[in-house]
Amino acid sequence: MHLAMLGTTEVVVIVLVVLVLFGAKRIPEFAKGLGKGLKEFKDAKNDIKDSIDSTDKD
């Protein structure tokens, strides 16, 4: 099942379940951690890409 196939109802249900499980105060903490993780992943990806590009130029 792909995320693109989720309808509005399914997304609302998922959000409600997350709110019930974690509480409204914990959601921003998770989002902040997720954002930091994605930034680190993107930075690492760019470092590897730059390393490969510099190796190809040599």
C-alpha positions, 0 to 999 in steps of 0.5 A, spaced: 500 500 500 502 506 497 502 513 502 499 516 495 493 511 495 491 514 502 484 518 502 482 524 507 479 519 512 485 514 513 489 520 514 485 523 519 484 516 523 492 516 523 493 523 526 487 521 531 491 515 533 498 518 533 495 524 538 491 519 542 498 515 543 503 520 544 499 526 546 499 533 543 505 535 547 510 530 544 508 531 537 512 537 536 518 533 539 517 528 534 517 533 528 523 536 531 527 530 531 524 527 525 526 534 521 533 533 524 534 526 522 532 528 515 537 534 515 543 529 517 541 524 512 540 530 506 547 532 509 550 525 508 547 524 502 550 531 499 557 529 502 557 522 499 555 525 492 561 531 493 566 525 494 564 521 488 564 527 484 571 530 486 573 522 485 571 522 478 574 529 476 581 526 479 
